Amino acid sequence: MEQASSARFGFLKSNRFRILSVVAVVLAVAPSFGIGVYGEYVLTEALVFVIVTAAWSTISGYTGQVVLGPTIFFGLGGYASAYLAARMGLSPWLGLIVGPICGLIFGLIIGLPFFRLHGPYFALATLALTEVMGLVATNEQQYTGGSVGLQIPFQPPLNILGLSIDLNSNLTQYYIILPMALACTYVMYRIAMSKAGYYFTAIRDDEDTAMSLGVNVLKYKEIAFAVCGFFTALAGAFYANFLFYVSPDAFFGIQLALIILVMGVLGGADTILGAWISGFLLTLVQEGLRVGFGAAAAYPVLIVGAMLVLLLLFLPKGIIRLFTKKRV
């Protein structure tokens, strides 16, 4: 019992927790320094991708099952939220509950046939499924709005104890995603540092050896995939509310998949906390290209693809490995 308690609170006493606490405080007060609507937009987008990158690391980095199509779950969460609003007349914020559940269940279902594949075949299968889901979203116009997508209507203010909260403002959405990102990365970190997390890395390092030692390989692959699906779909559901629309290109497109892959490699594929570095850094790079180099922004896929190749060649373990070799 004492050892379990020590493990549970070990993170709270670590330097990583102190650094993350400072980051959280800085981000919490950032809007008060006059960053404006655009600054709130950029920070909110970065926090969305912090969650997505951390979720991708759970399956691809820790478990070694490289997912080339992480937008499978991102788009699923986004479309679940938009469908509730545009087709059922419900609050799209219910998507923050429905979307992750859909992502978790879908991850468990597709994991059964997909994990019969190994190495590049599994990776290519996830990429192919992303394309299939994009085509479904394009063609099933009755449910998905086709290539145009679905528009999410503005929501009426939320009244709590006489206080009116505008759920449509960038500032409100920023203060929703900030605690979400902190909570999600902490939960995923705890999973990675748990017994299941060590089984994940055992599977990644040598699947046959892990199996011979009694590790239920399929079970823990399924768990990792379900965790990835849950949190990626959660981020997708929020992102749909943030943009007020979903479309096949925005939520299932190859450009988005490449961006997530670059973020995963940039921070460190087998680190949860590295997602904070890559999520913010690459979001700022994208915005810099968009604002300062309009011509270059016309070739986002080329630029992001080149970044991925360079990272794999010169920094395969990610930026965070320049500072520590520990599992973080």
C-alpha positions in Angstrom: 0.0 0.0 0.0 2.8 2.4 0.9 4.7 1.7 -2.3 1.5 2.2 -4.4 0.9 5.5 -2.6 4.5 6.6 -3.3 4.2 5.7 -7.0 0.9 7.6 -7.2 2.3 10.8 -5.8 5.8 10.5 -7.2 4.9 12.6 -10.2 3.6 15.4 -8.0 7.1 15.6 -6.4 9.0 15.5 -9.7 10.7 18.3 -11.6 8.4 17.5 -14.5 5.4 18.3 -12.4 7.0 21.6 -11.3 7.7 22.6 -14.9 4.2 21.6 -16.1 2.8 23.6 -13.2 4.7 26.7 -14.2 3.6 26.2 -17.8 0.0 25.9 -16.7 0.2 29.1 -14.6 1.7 31.0 -17.5 -0.9 29.8 -19.9 -3.7 30.5 -17.4 -2.7 34.2 -17.2 -1.6 34.6 -20.8 -4.9 36.2 -22.0 -4.5 38.9 -19.4 -1.4 40.1 -21.2 -3.3 41.3 -24.2 -2.6 38.5 -26.6 -5.9 39.2 -28.3 -8.4 37.0 -30.1 -5.8 35.7 -32.5 -3.4 34.8 -29.7 -6.2 32.9 -27.9 -7.0 31.1 -31.2 -3.4 30.0 -31.6 -3.0 28.8 -28.0 -6.3 26.9 -28.2 -5.3 25.2 -31.3 -1.9 24.3 -29.8 -3.6 22.7 -26.8 -5.8 20.6 -29.0 -2.8 19.2 -30.7 -1.1 18.6 -27.3 -3.8 16.1 -26.5 -3.7 14.5 -30.0 0.0 14.1 -29.9 0.1 12.6 -26.4 -2.6 10.2 -27.5 -0.7 9.2 -30.6 2.4 8.6 -28.5 0.5 6.1 -26.4 0.0 3.7 -29.3 2.8 4.6 -31.6 5.6 5.6 -29.2 5.1 3.4 -26.2 3.5 0.4 -27.8 5.4 0.6 -31.1 2.3 0.3 -33.3 2.8 3.2 -35.6 -0.5 4.8 -36.6 -0.2 6.8 -39.9 -3.8 7.7 -39.8 -4.5 9.3 -36.4 -7.3 11.3 -38.0 -9.4 8.2 -37.9 -10.4 9.1 -34.3 -10.0 12.9 -34.6 -12.5 13.0 -37.5 -14.8 10.6 -35.7 -15.0 12.8 -32.6 -15.5 15.9 -34.7 -18.3 14.5 -36.8 -20.0 13.0 -33.7 -20.1 16.5 -32.1 -21.3 18.2 -35.4 -23.9 15.6 -36.0 -25.5 16.1 -32.6 -25.8 19.8 -33.4 -26.6 19.9 -37.1 -28.7 16.8 -37.5 -30.2 16.2 -34.0 -30.5 19.8 -32.7 -28.6 18.9 -29.5 -25.7 20.8 -27.9 -22.5 20.1 -29.7 -20.8 20.1 -26.4 -22.4 16.7 -25.7 -19.8 15.6 -28.3 -17.2 15.9 -25.6 -18.9 12.8 -24.1 -20.2 11.0 -27.1 -17.1 11.6 -29.3 -14.6 10.0 -26.9 -16.9 7.0 -26.3 -17.2 6.5 -30.0 -13.4 6.7 -30.4 -12.8 4.2 -27.6 -15.3 1.7 -29.0 -14.2 2.1 -32.6 -10.6 1.6 -31.5 -11.5 -1.7 -29.8 -13.4 -2.9 -32.8 -10.9 -2.1 -35.5 -8.0 -3.2 -33.3 -9.1 -6.9 -33.5 -8.5 -7.3 -37.3 -5.8 -4.6 -37.5 -3.5 -6.1 -34.9 -3.3 -9.3 -37.0 -1.0 -7.1 -39.1 2.5 -6.2 -38.1 5.0 -3.4 -38.8 4.4 -1.4 -41.9 1.3 -3.3 -42.8 -0.5 -2.1 -39.7 0.7 1.4 -40.3 -0.6 1.4 -43.9 -3.9 -0.1 -42.8 -4.5 2.8 -40.5 -3.7 5.2 -43.3 -6.0 3.4 -45.7 -8.8 3.5 -43.1 -8.4 7.3 -42.8 -8.9 7.6 -46.6 -11.9 5.3 -46.5 -13.5 7.4 -43.7 -12.8 10.6 -45.6 -14.6 9.1 -48.6 -17.5 8.0 -46.5 -17.7 11.5 -45.0 -17.7 13.0 -48.6 -20.3 10.7 -50.1 -22.8 10.2 -47.2 -24.1 13.7 -47.7 -27.4 13.0 -45.8 -25.4 12.4 -42.6 -22.1 14.2 -43.0 -22.9 17.1 -45.3 -20.7 15.8 -48.1 -17.6 17.6 -49.1 -18.9 20.9 -47.7 -19.3 19.3 -44.2 -21.6 20.3 -41.4 -22.0 23.7 -39.8 -22.3 23.9 -36.0 -24.6 26.7 -35.0 -23.7 29.2 -32.4 -24.8 28.2 -28.9 -26.8 30.5 -26.5 -24.9 31.8 -23.5 -24.7 29.4 -20.5 -26.1 30.9 -17.3 -24.5 29.6 -14.1 -25.5 31.3 -10.8 -26.5 34.5 -12.7 -23.2 34.5 -14.6 -23.6 34.5 -18.4 -20.8 32.5 -20.2 -20.4 32.9 -23.9 -19.4 29.4 -25.2 -18.7 30.8 -28.6 -15.9 33.1 -27.7 -12.2 32.1 -28.1 -11.5 33.1 -24.5 -14.1 30.7 -23.1 -13.0 27.9 -25.3 -9.4 28.5 -24.3 -10.2 28.1 -20.7 -12.1 24.9 -21.5 -9.3 23.3 -23.4 -6.5 24.3 -21.0 -7.6 22.2 -18.0 -8.7 19.5 -20.5 -5.2 19.3 -21.9 -3.6 19.2 -18.4 -6.0 16.5 -17.2 -5.7 14.4 -20.4 -1.9 14.4 -20.5 -1.7 13.6 -16.8 -4.0 10.6 -17.2 -2.1 9.4 -20.2 1.2 9.9 -18.3 -0.2 7.8 -15.4 -1.2 5.1 -17.8 2.3 5.1 -19.4 3.9 4.9 -16.0 1.6 2.1 -14.8 2.1 -1.7 -15.2 0.1 -1.5 -18.5 2.6 1.2 -19.7 5.5 -1.1 -19.0 3.7 -3.9 -20.9 3.3 -1.4 -23.8 7.1 -0.8 -24.0 7.8 -4.6 -23.6 5.6 -5.2 -26.7 7.4 -2.4 -28.5 10.9 -3.7 -27.7 10.3 -7.4 -28.4 6.7 -8.6 -29.0 7.7 -12.3 -29.1 9.7 -12.1 -25.9 6.8 -10.2 -24.1 4.4 -12.9 -25.2 6.7 -15.7 -24.0 6.9 -14.0 -20.6 3.1 -14.1 -20.3 2.1 -10.7 -21.5 -1.3 -10.7 -23.3 0.0 -8.8 -26.3 -3.4 -8.4 -28.1 -5.1 -7.2 -24.9 -2.5 -4.5 -24.2 -2.4 -3.4 -27.8 -6.2 -3.0 -27.7 -5.9 -1.0 -24.5 -3.3 1.3 -26.0 -5.4 1.8 -29.2 -8.6 2.4 -27.1 -6.7 5.1 -25.1 -5.5 6.7 -28.3 -9.0 6.6 -29.7 -10.7 8.1 -26.6 -8.4 11.1 -26.2 -7.9 11.8 -30.0 -11.7 11.8 -30.4 -12.1 14.0 -27.4 -9.7 16.5 -29.1 -11.6 16.2 -32.4 -15.0 16.9 -30.7 -13.6 20.0 -29.1 -11.9 21.1 -32.3 -15.2 20.9 -34.2 -16.9 23.2 -31.6 -13.9 25.5 -31.8 -14.1 25.8 -35.6 -17.9 25.6 -35.8 -17.8 23.2 -38.7 -16.4 19.9 -39.8 -15.4 18.7 -43.3 -13.6 15.7 -44.7 -10.4 17.7 -45.6 -10.2 19.5 -42.2 -10.8 16.3 -40.1 -9.6 13.4 -42.3 -7.2 15.1 -44.6 -3.6 13.9 -45.3 -2.2 17.2 -44.2 -3.6 16.9 -40.7 -2.3 13.4 -40.4 1.2 14.6 -41.4 1.1 17.4 -38.9 0.2 15.0 -36.1 3.0 12.6 -37.2 5.5 15.4 -37.2 4.4 16.6 -33.7 4.7 13.0 -32.4 8.3 12.7 -33.7 9.3 16.2 -32.8 8.5 16.0 -29.1 9.6 12.3 -28.9 7.5 9.4 -29.9 7.8 7.6 -26.6 7.1 10.6 -24.4 3.8 12.0 -23.2 5.2 15.3 -21.9 7.1 16.0 -25.1 3.7 16.6 -26.7 3.6 20.0 -25.0 6.8 21.0 -26.7 5.8 19.8 -30.2 2.2 20.9 -29.9 3.1 24.5 -29.3 6.2 24.6 -31.4 4.7 23.2 -34.6 1.5 25.2 -34.2 3.6 28.4 -34.0 5.7 27.3 -37.0 2.5 26.8 -39.0 1.1 30.1 -38.0 4.4 31.8 -38.8 4.4 30.3 -42.3 0.8 31.3 -42.8 1.2 34.9 -41.6 4.8 35.8 -42.6 5.3 33.6 -45.7 2.0 33.5 -47.6 3.6 31.9 -50.7 5.2 29.1 -48.6 1.9 28.4 -46.9 0.6 27.3 -50.3 2.7 24.2 -49.9 1.9 23.0 -46.4 2.0 19.2 -47.2 5.4 19.6 -48.8 6.8 21.6 -45.9 5.4 19.4 -43.2 6.5 16.2 -45.1 10.1 17.6 -45.4 10.1 18.4 -41.6 9.1 14.7 -40.9 11.9 13.4 -43.1 14.5 15.7 -41.4 13.3 14.8 -38.0 13.5 11.0 -38.7 17.1 11.5 -40.0 18.6 13.8 -37.5 16.4 13.8 -34.4 14.6 10.4 -34.3 14.1 10.4 -30.5 12.6 13.9 -30.4 13.6 17.2 -28.8 13.0 16.1 -25.3 15.7 13.5 -25.5 18.2 16.3 -25.8 17.5 17.0 -22.2 16.7 13.7 -20.6 16.8 9.9 -21.3 14.1 9.1 -18.9 10.6 7.9 -19.9 8.5 11.0 -19.6 
